[in-house]
Amino acid sequence: MAKHNELGTEGECIAAAYLTSKGYVILERNWLRKRKEVDIIAMDGKTLVMVEVKTRSTQSFGEPAE
């Protein structure tokens, strides 16, 4: 696996762990439909949440909250 793919996978794992710690229930990871992909699909109570994870190796584009 290419290094940037490994970084992306690590970021998705961190995001899923964070969401789980906040009470979200992870339903799917890397869900595929034709040529579309959603990194994480989760439930927050009765709310369906679809998450696109962007992992960066530097802060040259700003802080994560930005």
N, C-alpha and C positions, 0 to 999 in steps of 0.2 A: 504494500500500500504506500502511496506517495506521502511524503511528510506533511503536506498541507491537508490531505485527507485524514491523517492521524490526528492532527490538531483539531479539525472539525469534529471528529468523533469524540475526542476528549471534551470539547466544549458542549456537545450535546449531552454527554453523560453528566457533566457538572450542572447543566440547566435542568435536566430531569431530576437529579438529586435535590436541587433547590426547590423545584416545584413540589416534589413529594414532601419535603420538610415543611412546606407551607400548607399542606393538606390536600393538594391536588392528587387526583387519581390518574395515573398515566394509562391511557388506553392503547396507544400505538406509538411506535417510534419508526421513523423513516417509512411512512406510509406512502405507497406508490399507486398512482392511477394514470395509466397511459404514460405520458411524459412529464407528469406533475408529481412533486414530492412535498410532503409536509414532515418536518423534523420530529415534532412531538404533537400528539393529540391527547388532550387531558380533559378531565371533568373537574370543575370547581363548584361543588354543590350540584346545582341543576344547570350550570353554564358549561357549554362545550367550548373548549379553548384550543385554538390551533396556533402553534408556536414555530416560528422560523428562527433558528439559532445562527448568529453570525459570530464567529470566533476570530479574534485578532491576536497577533503575537506581539504587537507594539501599541502604544497609545498615540501614534502619529496622526490618527484620525479623530482623536479626542477620547474622553473618558467613556466607559460603557453606558453610563446614564444619559449621555448626550445623544 
